[in-house]
């Protein structure tokens, strides 16, 4: 605060405190003219209501003056009287720095303890899950949802169903968070709409869903000569490529015939950003444990 502004603030405080002190001295002794009936003569409601005049009760004056003294004491002890620091030398910046340092000490000790544990063991640690939940909320919930159930519109997978595109071990999850993932399903619109529809019916048949048997039979040969390169001969996917399992009824972009046809015809491009520039390795370790926990809540070892 500049010297000019400091004196401006000091002047305002002195003026207000001085005016308040004067009112405390003057108000109890002030004589206000009243009518013989004790009213001021001011009326409302066509003369039905008349304004009375009574002195302030002593308890109100005592309490108010005590608050006045507290206000003066505040400006003596704490900053606020211009650029004066106050006798306690307290500041919000110092308190924030102290609290931040204390929190960092606790956090460093926690991260050091968790760093010696596997991701699977971190998932079972109550303190780690609290910290992981905060990290997840701040960084992952925008795509995966607050509860981790994913978003088909974004191609963000459900993290609670134990179905993994790139593997669900602690190391796999850590790798996904740390370096990100880029999954590409090429567009097959060149095959023509009838072929796309046949392929979609065959994909539906792989997971035992209602489908057109004749169309599925027509699409099977093409699947087994083209799609198996990524999804495998039985359609169970390939974690090395991020190719999903087509037999488990779990769909990244939706499992309706129309959604599957769109995936085949137009392709998909899923992007999981790398979080290593934003999050430290210890943070990623804890976050991986929390994600692992989301899909293992029924497992007593991860409770």
N, C-alpha and C positions, 0 to 999 in steps of 0.2 A: 504494500500500500504506500502510495506517495505521501510526502509530508503534508501536502495541501489537503488531500482527502482524509488523512488522519486527523487533522485539526478540525475539518468539517464534521466528522463523526463525533469527536470530543465535544464540539460546540453543541450539537444536537442533543447529546446525552445530558450535558450540564443543564441545558435549557429545560428539557423535559423533567429531569430530577428536581430542578429548582422550582419549576411551576407546580409539580406534584407536592413538594414540601410546603410551599406557600398555601396550597389548597387545604392541606391537613391542618395548618395553623389557623386559617381564616374561616373555613367552613363551619366548624363547631360554634364559632362566635358570631357569625354573620346574622344580622337581623333582617328578616324578610317581612315586609308589611302584610298583615292578614286582616280579614274582616272580623268583627266581633264574634262570629260563630267559629272562628278558627280556620276558615277556608281562604283561598287566595282570590276568590271571585271568578275563577275560570270554570266554566260549566260546559257540559256535554248533554247530548240527547234532549235538546230543548229545555235545559235547566234542570233535568231530573238528576243528573250526576254533577257533583261539585268537587273541585280539586281541593284536597286537604293539605295541610302543612305540618309535618312532624320532623323533628331533628333526627339526625342519623343515630342509630343505637350505638352505645359505647363499644359493644363487642365487635361491631363492623369496623369501627374506627381502629380499634386495637389490632385486629387481624390485618387490615389493609396496611397499617403502618409497619407491621411485622414483614409483610411482603415487600414493602418499600426498602426496609433495611436489608432484606435478602438480596434485592436487586443491586443495592450499593455494594454488598459483600461480594456478589458475583463479579462485578467489574474490578474489584480489588484482587480477587483470587485467580480469575480466568481472563484470557484475552477477549477483547471486545471494545475496550476503551481506547479507540484509535488503534495505533499500532503497538500499544503496550502489551507485553506478554503475560502479565499477571504474576503474582507472587509464587504461584505453584509451578510456573513455567510449563503449563500443560498446553498441548496442541493436538488437534485431531490427526495431523500428519504423524506425530510421534506415536500416538496410540495405535494408528494403523500399522506403522512400521514394527512396533513391538508385537502386535497380534500376528502380523504376517510372519515375523521371525519365529514366534512360538509355534505357529501352525506348520511352518516349513520344517522345524525340528521334529515334530511329531510325524509329519508326512514322510520325511527321509527315513526315520526309523521303521515306519510301516513298510515302505517300499523296499527297504533293505531286507526285511524279514521275508516279504513275499517273493523277492527276487531269487531267493534260495529254494523256492518251491516250484513244482511243475505247474503248468496251466491248470491241469485237472485238480490239483490240490488247492490252488488259488480259488477255484470255483466253489470249493467247500468251505472257504473261510468267511465268516460273517463280516468282518471288517473289510475284507477285500471286495465283497459283493456290494457293500455300501458305497465304497469309492468307485467301483466299476459302474454302478448304476448312475452315479453322477457323470462319469466320463461318457457313458452311453447316451444319457439325456442331452449332454452338451454337443456331442459330435455325430451320433449315429441315428438319433430318433427322427431327424428330418426326413430320412428315406425309409428306414425300417420301422418307424412308428414307435411311440413311447413304450409299448409292451413288446416290441420286437416282432410283430406279426407281419411285417413286410408291406409292400405296396405294388400290386400288379401293374399299375399305370407307369411306375418308374422301373419296373423290373427288379425291384429290391426284394430279395428272398425273405421268406418267413424264417426267423432264426430260432423258433421254438419247436419245430417239428422233427428235428434230428435228421433232416434230409439235406445233404450238402452237395453243392456243385463241385467244389474243389477239395472235398474231404473235411471231416469233422473232428479230427484229433486236435489236441491243444496246439501242436506245431503248425498244422494246416491253417487253423484259425488265425494264429499269430502272423503267418505269412500273408494271409489275405488282408489283414488290417495294415500290416507294415508296408507292403509293396503294392497293394491294390490288385485288382483283377480286371481283365478286359475280355468279356465273352462275346463271340461273334457267331451268329447263325446267318449264313449267306442267304440271300433271296433266291427263290427258285421259280420266279414268275415266268421265266422263259419256257418252263415245261407246259404252260397253258393251264387254264382254269380247271378243266375236267381232271387233269392229272393231279393238280393241287388238292382238289376235293377228294379224290381217291386216296391219296396219301394221308389226308387228315382222318379219313375213316379208318385206315389201317392203324394209325397212331392211337385212335380211340380204342380200337380192339386190343391193343397191347396192354392196356390197363383195365380191361374187362368192362368198359363202359358201353352203353347202348350205341350201336353203330349199324351202318348199312353193310351187311356181310358181302354182298356182291361187289360194292365199291371197294371195300377193304381188300378183297381178294385181288382186285385189279391193281391196287396200289402196292401190294406186298412185293412183287418182283422188283419194282423200282427201289423200294426201301432197302431190300437186301443186296442191291447192287450199288447203291449210292449213299444212303443215309447211314449204313453200318460203319462207314469209315470213322464217324465220330460217336454215334450212339451205340455201336456194337450190334452183333447179329440178333441179339434178343431184345435190343432197345433199352438196355440197362445203363447206358451212359458211360462216360469216361471222365473221372475226376482230373486227370492230367490235362484234359482239354476244356474242362468246364462244361462238357456236354451232359445235359440232364438225363436222369433215368426216366424213361417214358412209360414205365410199367407200374409206378407207385401211386398214381392219381394225385400227385402233387405238382402243381403247375406254376411256373414263374410268371407267366403273362396271361393266365387264365386257361381253363380246360374245356371251354365250350367249342363246338365245331367251328364257329366263326372265328374264335380267337386262335385256334390251331391253324386254320386256313390262312389267317393273316400272318402268323409266324412263318409258315412255309413260303407263302407267296412273297412277302416283303422282307423277310429276314428280321433279325433282332441284333441290337448292339448294346450289351450291358456293360456299364463302366462302374467299377468300384474304385474310388480314388485311393491313392496311397496316403496313409496318415503319418508316416514316419517324419515328414518335415514339420508337422504340427504337434504331434505327440512324441514324448520321449519313449525310449525303449521300456523303462519301468512302467509307464502309463499304459503302453500297448500290452504289456504282459498282464496287467491287472484287467484291462478291458477284454482281452482274449478269455481270461478266466470267467468274466461275467457273461460273455456270449456263450461260452461252453455251458455255463450254469443254466442259461435260458432253455436249452434243449435237453437238459438232464434233470429237470425238477422232480421227475418221478423216481430218480435214482438216489437212493439213500446216501450214496457216497458223495453226492454233490449238493446235499442239503445243508 
